[in-house]
Amino acid sequence: MAQLSQVAQTSVAQDEIQEQLVAGLLAAHAHTSPKYLYDVLGSRLFAAICELPEYYPTRTEAAIFAQNEQQIAAAVGPASIFIDLGAGNCSKAARLFPSLQPRQYVAVDISVQFVAEAVSALQQQFPQIKMTCLGMDFSAELELPATLDMRHRQFFYPGSSIGNFAPLEALMFLRRIRKAMAGSDSGLLIGVDLIKDKAILDAAYDDSLGVTAAFNLNLLHHLNRLLDADFRPADWRHRAFYNSGQYRVEMHLEARRELTVRWQDGGERRFARGERIHTESSHKYTRKGFIEMLQLAGFGAVQTWSDPDNWFMVCHAQAA
């Protein structure tokens, strides 16, 4: 059976979550962290997004892994402790198990119930791999259990999730990963979305079936639970577009009418018609720019693989 370790959420942590959310909602330009998109339903909706024809990152990244399987396996090395950050349904890591042959798989995700279910199912397919599940907000801190072997740690962060961080935040996050490594036999395998035509990016985050819209609007249900708020998803619409000046796709929720949202302890905010809550940014990079960021974060040798159109890049960065 999978060793399902769960990081308990204390009342202090819950208070911090509520304070962070309220501060964002009351800011001049309302915003929330993208991590709150991933409750159980949000995680399942994102899994559906990854199957959409418009959402190229998942299939493009998967093709890069498939076409460069042996080179990537050689870079990572066998018998690693494979630490999957933002594991979700664990499918991306599972596809690599036959070639990478890790000795232990550690699935880390903020949606602990969702990832625990995924790991339990995955253990049946790969009984020879020791598996551990951690419920953790790794965007804020990366504190792994002291019992986890320091040798040959290989972190996995696919799907260009690094783009959810602003560039300076991304650098600090990469430094936290580097700090969690012991020696030069450790490394990071990461997917990075590259700058491309605006029309391609716009479609990827605003699909014709409306799955991404449902994913974004589901955030309001999550906020209602976390804050005892009274958001009505029908009052809001999904907006997504590429901001070429900031090199990022932005997702927003836009008020369809003038309204007031209330939450616990008498908190409230009035939204004008057309006013937005910024829910996610997905920053895009150049190959050169991202390699430089890895080097600034303390990594050494970097290997990269890309698709023929240079839409997406997979990197392996060795601990320096």
Backbone hydrogen bonds in HBPLUS format (Angstrom, degrees):
<---DONOR---> <-ACCEPTOR-->    atom                        ^
c    i                          cat <-CA-CA->   ^        H-A-AA   ^      H-
h    n   atom  resd res      DA  || num        DHA   H-A  angle D-A-AA Bond
n    s   type  num  typ     dist DA aas  dist angle  dist       angle   num
A0003-GLN N   A0131-MET O   2.85 MM 128  5.88 157.3  1.90 152.0 151.0     1
A0005-SER N   A0003-GLN O   3.02 MM   2  5.99 120.8  2.38 113.1  96.9     2
A0133-CYS N   A0003-GLN O   3.22 MM 130  6.60 145.7  2.34 141.6 143.0     3
A0014-GLN N   A0010-THR O   2.98 MM   4  6.33 153.4  2.06 146.5 154.3     4
A0015-ASP N   A0011-SER O   2.94 MM   4  6.19 153.2  2.01 143.0 149.7     5
A0016-GLU N   A0012-VAL O   2.97 MM   4  6.30 152.9  2.04 148.0 155.6     6
A0017-ILE N   A0013-ALA O   2.93 MM   4  6.23 153.3  2.00 148.9 156.0     7
A0018-GLN N   A0014-GLN O   3.01 MM   4  6.28 164.8  2.03 152.7 155.9     8
A0019-GLU N   A0015-ASP O   2.90 MM   4  6.13 158.9  1.94 149.6 155.6     9
A0020-GLN N   A0016-GLU O   2.92 MM   4  6.08 158.6  1.96 147.8 153.5    10
A0021-LEU N   A0017-ILE O   2.94 MM   4  6.18 162.5  1.97 153.6 158.2    11
A0022-VAL N   A0018-GLN O   2.93 MM   4  6.07 167.1  1.95 152.3 155.8    12
A0023-ALA N   A0019-GLU O   2.96 MM   4  6.05 161.6  2.00 146.1 151.6    13
A0024-GLY N   A0020-GLN O   3.07 MM   4  6.28 154.6  2.14 144.4 151.1    14
A0025-LEU N   A0021-LEU O   2.93 MM   4  6.21 157.2  1.99 151.4 157.8    15
A0026-LEU N   A0022-VAL O   2.95 MM   4  6.09 144.4  2.08 149.5 158.3    16
A0027-ALA N   A0024-GLY O   3.34 MM   3  5.22 155.5  2.40  97.1 104.3    17
A0031-HIS N   A0024-GLY O   3.04 MM   7  4.93 154.5  2.11 111.7 119.8    18
A0278-HIS N   A0030-ALA O   2.89 MM 248  6.26 166.6  1.90 141.2 138.6    19
A0032-THR N   A0278-HIS O   3.01 MM 246  6.42 152.1  2.09 156.9 156.2    20
A0036-TYR N   A0033-SER O   3.19 MM   3  6.06 163.8  2.22 123.3 126.6    21
A0037-LEU N   A0034-PRO O   2.99 MM   3  5.47 164.8  2.01 116.6 120.9    22
A0038-TYR N   A0035-LYS O   3.27 MM   3  5.83 165.1  2.29 112.2 116.6    23
A0043-SER N   A0039-ASP O   2.85 MM   4  5.98 156.4  1.90 154.1 159.3    24
A0044-ARG N   A0040-VAL O   3.13 MM   4  6.43 151.5  2.22 144.1 151.8    25
A0045-LEU N   A0041-LEU O   2.84 MM   4  6.12 156.6  1.89 155.3 162.3    26
A0046-PHE N   A0042-GLY O   2.90 MM   4  6.13 152.4  1.98 145.9 153.5    27
A0047-ALA N   A0043-SER O   3.08 MM   4  6.32 149.7  2.17 139.3 147.1    28
A0048-ALA N   A0044-ARG O   3.12 MM   4  6.48 145.7  2.24 140.5 149.3    29
A0048-ALA N   A0045-LEU O   3.07 MM   3  5.00 118.6  2.46  91.3 106.5    30
A0049-ILE N   A0045-LEU O   2.90 MM   4  6.28 149.4  2.00 146.3 155.3    31
A0050-CYS N   A0046-PHE O   3.07 MM   4  6.37 150.9  2.16 149.4 155.7    32
A0051-GLU N   A0048-ALA O   2.97 MM   3  5.36 155.4  2.03 110.3 118.3    33
A0052-LEU N   A0049-ILE O   2.97 MM   3  5.32 163.5  1.99 115.5 121.0    34
A0055-TYR N   A0052-LEU O   3.21 MM   3  5.36 134.2  2.43  99.9 111.8    35
A0056-TYR N   A0054-GLU O   3.03 MM   2  5.83 121.2  2.39 111.7  95.5    36
A0060-THR N   A0056-TYR O   2.93 MM   4  5.82 162.8  1.96 169.3 175.1    37
A0061-GLU N   A0057-PRO O   2.89 MM   4  5.84 163.4  1.91 147.5 152.6    38
A0062-ALA N   A0058-THR O   2.94 MM   4  6.08 159.6  1.98 145.8 152.2    39
A0063-ALA N   A0059-ARG O   2.96 MM   4  6.10 150.4  2.05 139.8 147.1    40
A0064-ILE N   A0060-THR O   3.06 MM   4  6.35 151.4  2.14 145.3 152.8    41
A0065-PHE N   A0061-GLU O   3.01 MM   4  6.36 160.6  2.05 154.7 159.2    42
A0066-ALA N   A0062-ALA O   2.94 MM   4  6.17 160.3  1.98 147.6 153.3    43
A0067-GLN N   A0063-ALA O   2.89 MM   4  5.99 160.2  1.93 150.4 155.3    44
A0068-ASN N   A0064-ILE O   3.06 MM   4  6.04 133.3  2.29 141.9 152.7    45
A0072-ILE N   A0068-ASN O   2.96 MM   4  6.11 166.8  1.98 164.8 168.9    46
A0073-ALA N   A0069-GLU O   2.93 MM   4  6.07 158.5  1.98 147.0 153.6    47
A0074-ALA N   A0070-GLN O   2.95 MM   4  6.12 151.5  2.03 142.7 150.2    48
A0075-ALA N   A0071-GLN O   3.01 MM   4  6.29 148.7  2.11 143.1 151.5    49
A0076-VAL N   A0072-ILE O   2.96 MM   4  6.23 160.9  2.00 154.3 158.7    50
A0077-GLY N   A0073-ALA O   2.79 MM   4  5.74 164.0  1.81 148.9 154.6    51
A0079-ALA N   A0101-GLN O   3.05 MM  22  5.86 150.2  2.14 138.3 138.4    52
A0103-ARG N   A0080-SER O   2.86 MM  23  5.59 142.3  2.00 135.3 147.6    53
A0104-GLN N   A0080-SER O   3.35 MM  24  6.74 156.0  2.41 153.3 149.9    54
A0081-ILE N   A0152-HIS O   3.04 MM  71  6.20 166.8  2.05 149.2 152.1    55
A0154-GLN N   A0081-ILE O   2.92 MM  73  5.96 176.6  1.92 153.9 154.0    56
A0082-PHE N   A0104-GLN O   2.82 MM  22  6.13 159.3  1.87 168.6 161.5    57
A0106-VAL N   A0082-PHE O   2.90 MM  24  6.09 169.8  1.91 151.2 152.1    58
A0083-ILE N   A0154-GLN O   2.91 MM  71  6.09 157.7  1.96 143.2 150.7    59
A0156-PHE N   A0083-ILE O   2.74 MM  73  5.82 153.1  1.81 160.1 153.9    60
A0084-ASP N   A0106-VAL O   2.79 MM  22  6.02 155.7  1.85 159.0 167.4    61
A0108-VAL N   A0084-ASP O   2.89 MM  24  5.86 166.4  1.91 163.6 162.0    62
A0085-LEU N   A0156-PHE O   2.93 MM  71  6.04 159.1  1.98 162.6 168.4    63
A0086-GLY N   A0108-VAL O   2.73 MM  22  5.63 131.9  1.96 138.5 154.3    64
A0087-ALA N   A0108-VAL O   2.97 MM  21  5.69 158.3  2.02 141.8 146.8    65
A0090-CYS N   A0087-ALA O   2.88 MM   3  5.00 161.1  1.92 132.5 134.2    66
A0094-ALA N   A0090-CYS O   3.04 MM   4  6.16 162.4  2.07 152.6 158.3    67
A0095-ARG N   A0091-SER O   3.17 MM   4  6.34 150.2  2.26 145.9 150.9    68
A0096-LEU N   A0093-ALA O   2.90 MM   3  5.35 145.2  2.02 111.4 122.0    69
A0097-PHE N   A0094-ALA O   3.21 MM   3  5.26 148.4  2.32 101.4 110.3    70
A0099-SER N   A0096-LEU O   3.16 MM   3  5.68 125.5  2.48 112.9 125.2    71
A0100-LEU N   A0096-LEU O   2.86 MM   4  5.87 170.9  1.87 169.1 171.2    72
A0101-GLN N   A0097-PHE O   2.80 MM   4  5.17 157.3  1.85 140.8 146.9    73
A0105-TYR N   A0130-LYS O   2.76 MM  25  6.19 160.1  1.80 163.5 170.5    74
A0132-THR N   A0105-TYR O   2.88 MM  27  6.30 151.1  1.96 160.3 167.8    75
A0107-ALA N   A0132-THR O   2.88 MM  25  6.28 159.0  1.92 167.9 165.6    76
A0134-LEU N   A0107-ALA O   2.82 MM  27  6.13 166.2  1.84 165.3 165.7    77
A0109-ASP N   A0134-LEU O   3.11 MM  25  6.59 156.9  2.17 164.1 171.3    78
A0136-MET N   A0109-ASP O   3.07 MM  27  5.71 147.9  2.18 115.7 124.6    79
A0115-VAL N   A0111-SER O   3.11 MM   4  6.35 170.3  2.12 160.8 163.4    80
A0116-ALA N   A0112-VAL O   2.90 MM   4  5.84 151.3  1.98 144.0 152.1    81
A0117-GLU N   A0113-GLN O   3.18 MM   4  6.35 157.7  2.23 146.0 150.5    82
A0118-ALA N   A0114-PHE O   3.18 MM   4  6.46 155.0  2.25 143.6 150.6    83
A0119-VAL N   A0115-VAL O   2.90 MM   4  6.10 159.8  1.94 151.9 156.5    84
A0120-SER N   A0116-ALA O   3.03 MM   4  6.17 159.9  2.07 147.1 152.5    85
A0121-ALA N   A0117-GLU O   3.19 MM   4  6.43 156.4  2.25 145.2 150.5    86
A0122-LEU N   A0118-ALA O   2.93 MM   4  6.13 154.5  2.00 145.8 153.8    87
A0123-GLN N   A0119-VAL O   2.90 MM   4  6.05 151.1  1.99 153.2 158.8    88
A0124-GLN N   A0121-ALA O   3.25 MM   3  5.62 137.9  2.44 103.5 113.6    89
A0125-GLN N   A0122-LEU O   2.96 MM   3  5.28 131.0  2.20 105.3 118.2    90
A0126-PHE N   A0122-LEU O   3.12 MM   4  6.43 146.9  2.23 151.6 161.4    91
A0129-ILE N   A0126-PHE O   3.17 MM   3  5.81 166.6  2.19 120.0 123.9    92
A0140-ALA N   A0137-ASP O   3.19 MM   3  6.00 161.3  2.23 120.0 124.3    93
A0148-LEU N   A0145-PRO O   3.06 MM   3  5.56 165.3  2.08 115.6 120.4    94
A0187-GLY N   A0153-ARG O   3.01 MM  34  6.63 149.4  2.11 150.1 157.5    95
A0155-PHE N   A0187-GLY O   2.92 MM  32  6.30 157.8  1.97 157.3 152.1    96
A0189-LEU N   A0155-PHE O   2.77 MM  34  6.10 167.7  1.78 162.2 165.0    97
A0157-TYR N   A0189-LEU O   2.90 MM  32  6.34 161.8  1.93 158.3 163.2    98
A0191-GLY N   A0157-TYR O   3.14 MM  34  6.48 158.5  2.19 131.3 132.2    99
A0163-GLY N   A0160-SER O   3.00 MM   3  5.64 159.4  2.04 114.4 120.5   100
A0164-ASN N   A0161-SER O   2.97 MM   3  5.63 167.8  1.98 120.1 124.1   101
A0165-PHE N   A0162-ILE O   3.19 MM   3  5.85 164.2  2.21 116.2 121.0   102
A0283-HIS N   A0163-GLY O   2.70 MM 120  4.26 168.1  1.71 119.8 118.4   103
A0169-GLU N   A0166-ALA O   2.91 MM   3  5.17 111.6  2.39 109.1 126.4   104
A0170-ALA N   A0166-ALA O   2.74 MM   4  5.93 153.4  1.81 160.0 168.5   105
A0171-LEU N   A0167-PRO O   3.00 MM   4  6.26 153.5  2.07 146.4 152.5   106
A0172-MET N   A0168-LEU O   3.10 MM   4  6.41 159.2  2.15 147.6 152.4   107
A0173-PHE N   A0169-GLU O   2.89 MM   4  6.11 152.8  1.96 147.3 155.2   108
A0174-LEU N   A0170-ALA O   2.91 MM   4  6.15 161.5  1.94 152.2 156.5   109
A0175-ARG N   A0171-LEU O   3.01 MM   4  6.26 146.9  2.12 143.2 152.6   110
A0176-ARG N   A0172-MET O   3.04 MM   4  6.37 141.2  2.19 139.9 150.0   111
A0176-ARG N   A0173-PHE O   3.05 MM   3  5.08 122.2  2.39  94.9 109.6   112
A0177-ILE N   A0173-PHE O   3.07 MM   4  6.47 151.9  2.15 148.9 156.5   113
A0178-ARG N   A0174-LEU O   2.95 MM   4  6.22 161.3  1.98 146.6 151.8   114
A0179-LYS N   A0175-ARG O   2.93 MM   4  6.11 150.2  2.02 141.8 149.7   115
A0180-ALA N   A0176-ARG O   3.17 MM   4  6.38 136.5  2.37 137.4 147.7   116
A0180-ALA N   A0177-ILE O   3.01 MM   3  5.16 130.5  2.27  99.5 113.0   117
A0181-MET N   A0178-ARG O   3.14 MM   3  5.40 162.5  2.17 110.7 114.3   118
A0186-SER N   A0183-GLY O   3.18 MM   3  5.91 158.4  2.22 121.7 123.8   119
A0319-ALA N   A0186-SER O   3.03 MM 133  5.63 163.5  2.06 146.8 141.5   120
A0188-LEU N   A0317-ALA O   2.93 MM 129  5.20 147.8  2.04 141.8 152.2   121
A0317-ALA N   A0188-LEU O   2.86 MM 129  5.20 158.2  1.91 148.8 155.0   122
A0190-ILE N   A0315-CYS O   2.90 MM 125  5.33 160.5  1.94 151.9 158.5   123
A0315-CYS N   A0190-ILE O   2.84 MM 125  5.33 167.1  1.86 160.3 164.6   124
A0192-VAL N   A0313-MET O   2.74 MM 121  5.16 160.5  1.78 163.9 167.1   125
A0313-MET N   A0192-VAL O   2.89 MM 121  5.16 155.1  1.96 154.6 161.4   126
A0285-TYR N   A0193-ASP O   3.09 MM  92  6.45 163.9  2.12 146.6 150.7   127
A0194-LEU N   A0311-TRP O   3.07 MM 117  5.39 163.3  2.10 143.3 141.5   128
A0195-ILE N   A0285-TYR O   3.06 MM  90  5.61 143.4  2.20 137.0 140.0   129
A0200-ILE N   A0197-ASP O   3.20 MM   3  5.60 127.6  2.49 107.8 119.5   130
A0201-LEU N   A0197-ASP O   3.31 MM   4  6.67 159.2  2.36 150.4 156.1   131
A0202-ASP N   A0198-LYS O   2.83 MM   4  6.02 164.4  1.85 160.7 164.9   132
A0203-ALA N   A0199-ALA O   3.19 MM   4  6.23 165.8  2.21 142.4 145.8   133
A0204-ALA N   A0200-ILE O   3.17 MM   4  6.31 149.1  2.27 140.7 148.9   134
A0205-TYR N   A0202-ASP O   3.27 MM   3  5.58 141.2  2.43 103.4 113.1   135
A0206-ASP N   A0203-ALA O   3.29 MM   3  5.07 164.4  2.32  99.7 104.3   136
A0210-GLY N   A0207-ASP O   3.27 MM   3  5.54 149.3  2.37 104.0 112.6   137
A0214-ALA N   A0210-GLY O   3.04 MM   4  6.29 153.4  2.11 141.8 148.2   138
A0215-PHE N   A0211-VAL O   2.92 MM   4  6.21 153.9  1.99 147.8 155.4   139
A0216-ASN N   A0212-THR O   2.93 MM   4  6.16 157.6  1.98 148.6 153.7   140
A0217-LEU N   A0213-ALA O   2.85 MM   4  6.04 167.3  1.87 153.9 157.8   141
A0218-ASN N   A0214-ALA O   2.88 MM   4  5.91 140.8  2.04 141.9 151.7   142
A0219-LEU N   A0216-ASN O   3.13 MM   3  5.63 149.0  2.23 108.3 116.7   143
A0220-LEU N   A0217-LEU O   3.02 MM   3  5.73 146.6  2.13 117.0 123.8   144
A0221-HIS N   A0218-ASN O   3.01 MM   3  5.34 126.1  2.31 106.4 119.4   145
A0222-HIS N   A0218-ASN O   3.23 MM   4  6.66 155.8  2.29 150.1 156.9   146
A0223-LEU N   A0219-LEU O   2.84 MM   4  6.19 157.1  1.89 154.5 161.2   147
A0224-ASN N   A0220-LEU O   2.95 MM   4  6.15 151.7  2.03 142.5 150.2   148
A0225-ARG N   A0221-HIS O   3.17 MM   4  6.52 149.4  2.27 143.5 150.4   149
A0226-LEU N   A0222-HIS O   2.94 MM   4  6.23 163.7  1.97 154.5 159.3   150
A0227-LEU N   A0223-LEU O   2.85 MM   4  5.76 157.9  1.90 152.9 157.4   151
A0228-ASP N   A0224-ASN O   2.81 MM   4  4.91 119.9  2.17 129.6 138.9   152
A0229-ALA N   A0224-ASN O   3.18 MM   5  4.24 134.3  2.39 105.0 116.1   153
A0264-GLN N   A0227-LEU O   3.11 MM  37  6.05 172.0  2.12 176.0 176.6   154
A0230-ASP N   A0262-ARG O   3.10 MM  32  5.87 129.4  2.36 159.1 169.5   155
A0235-ASP N   A0232-ARG O   2.79 MM   3  5.57 164.1  1.82 130.1 135.5   156
A0236-TRP N   A0233-PRO O   3.03 MM   3  5.44 165.8  2.05 118.4 121.1   157
A0256-ARG N   A0235-ASP O   2.74 MM  21  5.39 173.0  1.74 154.9 152.6   158
A0237-ARG N   A0254-GLU O   2.89 MM  17  5.18 146.8  2.00 137.3 148.1   159
A0254-GLU N   A0237-ARG O   2.84 MM  17  5.18 167.6  1.86 152.5 156.0   160
A0239-ARG N   A0252-HIS O   2.98 MM  13  5.06 158.2  2.03 149.1 145.6   161
A0252-HIS N   A0239-ARG O   2.76 MM  13  5.06 159.6  1.80 155.5 158.1   162
A0241-PHE N   A0250-GLU O   3.11 MM   9  5.62 148.7  2.22 146.9 156.5   163
A0250-GLU N   A0241-PHE O   2.84 MM   9  5.62 166.2  1.86 161.0 161.1   164
A0243-ASN N   A0248-ARG O   2.68 MM   5  5.40 167.1  1.70 165.1 163.7   165
A0246-GLN N   A0243-ASN O   3.12 MM   3  5.58 138.0  2.30 109.4 119.7   166
A0247-TYR N   A0243-ASN O   2.94 MM   4  5.93 114.1  2.39 142.8 160.8   167
A0248-ARG N   A0243-ASN O   3.27 MM   5  5.40 165.0  2.29 137.9 140.8   168
A0284-LYS N   A0247-TYR O   2.84 MM  37  5.64 166.2  1.86 159.2 158.3   169
A0249-VAL N   A0282-SER O   2.96 MM  33  5.00 160.4  1.99 129.5 130.8   170
A0282-SER N   A0249-VAL O   2.78 MM  33  5.00 149.6  1.87 146.8 154.2   171
A0251-MET N   A0280-GLU O   2.79 MM  29  5.05 160.7  1.82 154.9 153.3   172
A0279-THR N   A0251-MET O   2.90 MM  28  5.63 146.7  2.02 136.6 146.5   173
A0280-GLU N   A0251-MET O   3.37 MM  29  5.05 156.6  2.42 134.4 130.9   174
A0253-LEU N   A0277-ILE O   2.87 MM  24  5.13 149.2  1.96 140.2 150.4   175
A0277-ILE N   A0253-LEU O   2.80 MM  24  5.13 148.3  1.90 143.4 154.2   176
A0255-ALA N   A0275-GLU O   2.88 MM  20  5.58 169.1  1.89 164.1 165.0   177
A0274-GLY N   A0255-ALA O   2.88 MM  19  5.10 164.4  1.91 138.8 143.7   178
A0259-LEU N   A0271-PHE O   2.93 MM  12  5.38 162.0  1.97 153.9 159.8   179
A0271-PHE N   A0259-LEU O   2.72 MM  12  5.38 168.5  1.74 165.3 169.5   180
A0261-VAL N   A0269-ARG O   2.87 MM   8  5.42 164.1  1.90 159.0 157.6   181
A0269-ARG N   A0261-VAL O   2.86 MM   8  5.42 146.8  1.97 150.2 160.4   182
A0263-TRP N   A0267-GLY O   2.83 MM   4  5.15 160.0  1.87 141.7 142.2   183
A0267-GLY N   A0264-GLN O   3.36 MM   3  6.02 169.6  2.37 117.9 120.7   184
A0275-GLU N   A0272-ALA O   3.00 MM   3  5.35 164.1  2.03 131.2 132.7   185
A0290-PHE N   A0286-THR O   3.07 MM   4  6.24 158.4  2.12 151.8 156.3   186
A0291-ILE N   A0287-ARG O   3.10 MM   4  6.31 163.4  2.13 155.2 159.8   187
A0292-GLU N   A0288-LYS O   3.08 MM   4  6.29 159.9  2.12 150.3 155.7   188
A0293-MET N   A0289-GLY O   3.16 MM   4  6.40 146.3  2.28 136.8 145.6   189
A0294-LEU N   A0290-PHE O   2.97 MM   4  6.33 156.6  2.03 152.3 157.8   190
A0295-GLN N   A0291-ILE O   3.02 MM   4  6.32 156.8  2.08 150.4 156.5   191
A0296-LEU N   A0292-GLU O   2.96 MM   4  6.23 152.9  2.04 145.6 153.0   192
A0297-ALA N   A0293-MET O   2.98 MM   4  6.22 136.0  2.17 141.7 154.0   193
A0297-ALA N   A0294-LEU O   3.12 MM   3  5.03 127.2  2.42  91.4 105.6   194
A0299-PHE N   A0294-LEU O   3.12 MM   5  5.62 162.6  2.15 151.1 148.1   195
A0298-GLY N   A0295-GLN O   3.14 MM   3  5.30 159.0  2.19 103.8 110.3   196
A0300-GLY N   A0318-GLN O   2.75 MM  18  5.36 169.0  1.77 161.9 164.3   197
A0318-GLN N   A0301-ALA O   2.88 MM  17  5.36 169.8  1.89 161.8 164.7   198
A0303-GLN N   A0316-HIS O   2.92 MM  13  5.27 160.9  1.95 149.0 154.8   199
A0316-HIS N   A0303-GLN O   2.88 MM  13  5.27 155.0  1.94 148.8 154.5   200
A0305-TRP N   A0314-VAL O   2.87 MM   9  5.22 146.6  1.99 151.0 159.9   201
A0314-VAL N   A0305-TRP O   2.84 MM   9  5.22 165.4  1.86 157.4 162.3   202
A0310-ASN N   A0307-ASP O   3.01 MM   3  5.21 157.8  2.06 111.6 118.8   203
